[in-house]
Amino acid sequence: MKITTRIVLLGTASVALMAMPSVAFAQSAPSDEEAQAAPPAEESAGTGNEIVVTATKREQTLQDVPVAVSVTTGETIERAQIRDIRDLSSVVPSLRVNQLQSSANTNFYIRGFGNGANNAGIEPSVGLFVDGVYRSRSASMIGDLPDVQRVEVLRGPQSTLFGKNASAGVISMTTRKPRFEFGGNVEATYGNFNAFTVKGVVTGPLSDTIAASIAGGYNRRDGYVTDGNTGNDLNERNRWFVRGQMLFEPSNDLSVRIIGDYGKIDENCCAVMNLRRSAASSVVLALGGRLSDPANPFADVTYNNIDSTNDITNWGLSGQIDYSMGFLKLTSITAYRRTGAITNQDSDFSSADLLGRNYQDLKVDTFTQELRLNTDWDGPVNVMLGGFYFNEKVDQTNEVFWGTQARPYANGLIQGASGGALNVVTLENTFGALEGQPTKYQNRFFAAGTGLSESYKLKDEAYSIFGQVDFEITDGLTLTGGANYTHDSKVFSTGTVSNDAFSGIDFNAAAYAPFRNQLLYQGALSSQIGSVLGLGRSATAAEIGAFAGSSAANFATYTAINNGSIAFANGNQNNPAANPLNGLKPLQFLPPFLNVPNALESGKLSDGHWNWTARLAFEFNDHLNAYVSYATGYKAASINLSRDSRPTPADLNTINTNSTYSALRLANLSSGSRFAGPEESTVYEFGLKGSWGVASANFAIFKQSIEGFQSNIFTGTGFFLANAGKQSVFGLEFEGMVKPTSELTLNLAMTYLDAKYDSFALSAFGDLSGTRPGGVSPLSMTIGAEWAKELGNGDRVILRGDYHYEALFKLVEGLPGLVVKNSAGAIIDTGPALAAGRDFKQDINQVNASLTYAMQNGIELSIWGRNLTDNRTILQIFDSVAQSGSISGYVSEPRTFGGSVRFKF
């Protein structure tokens, strides 16, 4: 089915559901059996637009809230076997989630906007909140929480109420409060890949005014990828958590909720497949190394020389106080969180020991405080005022060291690049001799254990004040205006040192002029003689000698070419653009690092921004609402805490031309970025919401854009962080639910996105203005059905299934490592880089299902399956590390299935 056909169907379905007369959906009262089988009121989340949400920080039904929001209830999470936050995208088409590189690195995209990387300085575009507490670091543990009440995905800029880093949207998770009656649930699951999960929660009263709950879980699974070298599994699960809550309600006016949680992850993740080999790959294979098969990435076999480490702890404490004073309600949410992550991996993703260590130790401490005052009266005006404070400290150390086979690997690449004329030993001896120290570099180039020791510190302090006014102009017509001012300041410093001897060699140094002269002369002479002989290659020394001595005429030709070659070498030995060693620059993988702060760069950033919301909502009748809105969003500046952090081109020019900063000049110092400036988003949106008891439908049409979008691309050696000029998307969204009978529920959700870079002149691939961003599917859709059959004895049989589809889209715009540059580093051809983006596309077709037998006594037996058709895709691609021209990537999970036993009491 073509995309255009699907869009027509989306619009037809929207109009049809909106136009349904209310009388056709009159809901009958539940039977005695239905009432008896229904869960307790505190656990019932409702269905369709009856679900209560807090998208605007007030409790409203999904029907009444004039915001584009998708809600996944705890019951859906349970029935759909949503194991972690990645699985949410299978039920929310506007949301895309990837977990790449490590168990703690989860990236969120809403309506095609978002970014993320294994870089603690990159701010998120999608805000993640758990029980009102902002999580600055994503955690992939949603499915492990047995007391999730609902997950709300707020689509579009939400900065007016949620502050910075909500420029693309918000994911808000709400867990169940402790109850003043004893209850809980426990669940055990076993599935393929030897998956075993057990989790549970118990809640009850401690006194008439205090209730508590304790939850915990353990989740383990063998990996579905085999390491052909170590013999161990990758992409495994091994994590546990404990979470406690206490609720103090001494009166109807005062509520105090305290939450503490601790989680631990210790896993071998995440498998990388080789998707395209290059000349560098041949050198790896020649050393006896092995790479995964590019022709069959879904064979789930890869090769590493060490197991990955993902040792992650995440804990926090929060307290929420709600105090009602008549029509006023005061809310305070205070939280402290600590995340620690120790990771290590074989980043060359081969069994050869090229990079022996890529270690990271990350510590993040975050304190947040929110205070807000709401009014709740029957008058025409209601007001919300609030403030938010954020303080975070990041302490990160990294180590990237060469392995035991790095030296022979580099030797093979150097010999290949020079036609056998050069090798590692020759370079060591030549550079040392020309510096007057013949042994200076002996055995130091690409020596095992040498490389880069990195240290980064970041302190981020932000505050915001916000307010929103709802004014009911007339019955059913409400005007909303909101404003938020956010100020964000960052102080960062680096302490990074390279002892990689080869990367510290300046090929343009005056001392090496004789060497460059010799190489230029030999190259010119052999190339021209080869041309005269019609060899199609450079002539060897023996062939040159034979040609010169073969006849007087040939000797005269040789003499002329020889003299010309001498003149060419003498004239270009100090010309950086003609340097014959330029081809070896890609092997200068870990050059000297200019640390911050320094005499030119302060390591400080500070910015402030106003955000606005204007909305007009109209209630046509009890069944149909509409709204039109304008909103802006803000994402704070991001810091490039990676080895690719470099001064801007302007700062580098100042360093090289102003003698005041001569002390900052380092060998091979190039320009890049230290940070990306803030991004600002805007959305214009029209929405319709209909609810008819047994059916509901929500439709939105929008135009959303981000100025200064923070593009962050992995280059194979580090991160290219830059601000795009403007990125925009025109979109349509539809979500509908209908209950043809009391037993059957049908769901449909669709998202159409027409995204483009309005302007992006300075991308890693040149000017991308007018092109479509990578990672954005033009059409996403989820179709679901649930059949709940009441049996005569009070038990129920529940059959649930859903199908998730994403139309074909390219994963990335291109790969920076494939950009062709001249000897001076200027881009001369982006074709190969952009072709890689076109070559690697994906579409998603995923079928999930479950069958549950729910007994009246609280016991439930389920069998379930996810990705039942075993549809496999490439999730992401990137330039292979230290293997120029090679492409690597991550693959999706295979089919999983199992059975669960659950007891609710």
Phi, psi and omega in degrees: 000128181288155182299319182299322177297319181295324179295319177299317178296321179300310181296320179297315179297321180298309182296319182298315182290322180294328186274355182297128180292147184296330183296333182288347184241024176298124186266129179284155178293146181293147176288167178300322181293320179296318179296322181292325184277346184293147178291165178303151185303325183292337183263342183286124183266353186081178179227158178055223184279005175280347183296135178274130181231168178234037184300328180254022181063022169228151176281118176218158173285157178302329178294319187275338185283121184275055182220147175283106184219136174253139183238130173246116183280163176301326179294319177295318177302320181290309184292322183277359181053048174285108189273327176210180190293341177298325185288347181301327184295342179285346178240353177233095187300331181284354182251134173234133184230133175232142170241114187227149171074317178210165182293342183258001186256094181244128183248136183244140177226128177237126183056031178086355180256140178149167173198182180169158179193169176280061186214109188293346180273351182276121179285145176282153174266344180244121180280136178248123181235137175236116183052043176081358182261127180289127176255106181286341179241121183294145177229136186262057187231024183300315184293344181275356178267112183280354184246028176291128177270316178194160172234122179256131174249106181270120189261131181097170183303134182229025189289340181298317180259337186248000173077206185292160175065032171231033185290336179254338181154187184220141168247117184241118180256132179240128177258162182286139176286157171302149183245156180269030169215144185293136179183184179154193176202157176220143184219139173232136183227141173227138181214184179296169190058028177056037181284133178222125179228133172226134180206158181190166178214141176232134180223156179173175183277144168259336175198188179292340184240355183233128174236155182217161173214151176226130181231153178199162180196156177225133185223117177223151179199140172294154178286153179263001175244136179256134174273111183292347179264309181277337182084001182264168180270149172240165183060044177270177172234134175202092186209154177212163180206160171220143185214127180237145179226150173223133181240124180244117181230082181288343179205175177290345184264341186236132177221130178235123181238123180244133183230134173229140180215153177215131179226151183223134176233134176216092191225158172261099187211147011228137187292138178241136179251143172280124185253340176205131181266163180221185177300326178296326178297323180297325178292320177301314181293324179295333178280358184093003177285161180232145178235154175296159185280114180298335182283346184216068183293341182267012171288346176061042174231125177229178184222127175221161176259353172219157173281147176286150175247129172223084182253101191233131173240145182213118180217160180192164176229141176215153177222131178239130178241126175241124183228121181262133178232077185070241181274001179255141176229125180255130180233132176232129178233116181243135183211147171228134180226150178225128177239132174232130182223120173250117182231151176206145179205162174273092192282354172273352173052045174216167178282350175287146181268076181271304173254105187282346184201128171224080192257141176221135174237110185242131175232130180230123177244127185229131174238133178226148177218124176238139177223127180215153180234124180245148167256151179213089179224173184274359181289176184286346185239131170230143189231146170230130176232143181196171176216154182219137179234137183226130178221121183223141176236130179243128177232115187226133172234143179227154172222126175235109185237146175292148178266184186290339180254010179295321183295308177295329177296310179297323179299318178296319179293320181293318178296320179294320182288334184255008182066028179087359183285333184235157172209175185300314183296317178301316180296316179303312183292319183292311181297318179296316181296318180292337175271359180082012178228082188305331183260006187302319186252006183301126178064020182254335181290124178058034180287140180301136179090353175264160181158229188233128172252118188248146175215130180224140175228140181218130173242124183238123178232129182217152172218156176213151172236141184215158178204151178214138181237129173252122182238116179276101184295315176209174183304116177091350181246116185236131176255130181239134174229136181218153179216149178215131171247125180238133175241130183231130178229140182229142173232123182227153179214155180231153175218065188254133184229132176252131171242025175280104189299318184294322181291344180268001180278127175267104184298341181265006182299144182300326183297337184264009182302318179299323179292316178297321179299314181298315181293320179295317179297310181298320181294316181294315182297309183293325180293314183289322177295320177300322179293318178298322181279352180069034184279336186075014179201176176286145180281148175280169179300321180294320180291325177294314179298318180296319180296315183296328184264003186281333180193163179295321180295317179293326179294321178296319177297317179300316182298317179296316179294319180298314180296321178295323179292322177297315180296319179298316181295317180294326182279343186236006183295339178247019179262109182304325182292335181258007184301120182291351179268358183302328180295346180266355183300324178301340178276353175275070192288328188228070185287168175306147189244130175273112185280158180237140003282157175217186186298337182253326185249121186279337185074025180231139175225145178207132177207158177224155184205142173264138174238150187226151171224133173225129186212140175238120182241138182228130178260105180295315178199192182292350187244345187222125177237157175219156176210153171228135188215157173227134180210152175240160180220165186215135172235130185291165177301146179250143181255135180274090179269070179210171181291350178268009176286120183217161179296154178294162176306320180295317179293322179295321178296320177298318180298318185281339185249343183254118184297339178302329184251024182298332180293344181271355183286124180235152176299132175064023176286122180241170181273162179188233177213141173268330185201165169244138182292173180300154172246145184236129184245155179218141176221137170246128190216142172235134182223150173235139177226125180234141179217124182233033179079287181268006177208151175212155180206137178231134182225138177221141172235135189210158170232115186234141180217157175229122174271133180071033181307131183278102178270130183227112187236132175282130186259358186099340176234341182184205185241133173264107184250123183207160175266122171287153179297305181199137174233137183221164177210137168255133186214160174232139178226140177219136174224127182220151178220138177217142177245091179301327175225171179294343184262339189245130176236129179243140181230146174216131175224133182220146177223128174246131182228126173247094188254151176200158167274110175293322175205129176202074187284332188249045176283175177293349182242019185088209185279115178255011182304135179087356181261166181272132178296152174286158175080011183240111177282138179291335182214127175234145185208142172229127175245129181225156177213144176221129179243116181246108185257120176282132176263164184295337182267009181093350177282166179226148170247125185238117177249124182230142176209153174211153178235127181244129183231137171229125181294158185305134177208153178280144185286320181221162175293324182179186180238118184301329182293346180260001176292130180272126181237156175278181184296341178270358178093003179279142180290129177240343179202117177260001183307307180300324181293314181288330178296325178298322177296322179286330184286329184250099177237164177217150164232157186239130174225101186235131179244129179232148181204157174209153177229123185235137170250110184256115181274156181295335182277004176102352179275135178231136177243129184227147164238145188211162175207141175239142184054054187298332179273003179056045178281118184249143180221163170274124183278321183199152176234159177200164176294128179298140182288128175061020177226081186304131179089350180267153182237135178237167180192173178251145180247156182281169181286150174280187177298136174233147181204162180177192180226151182227147172238128185228140177230122178250134182219000000 
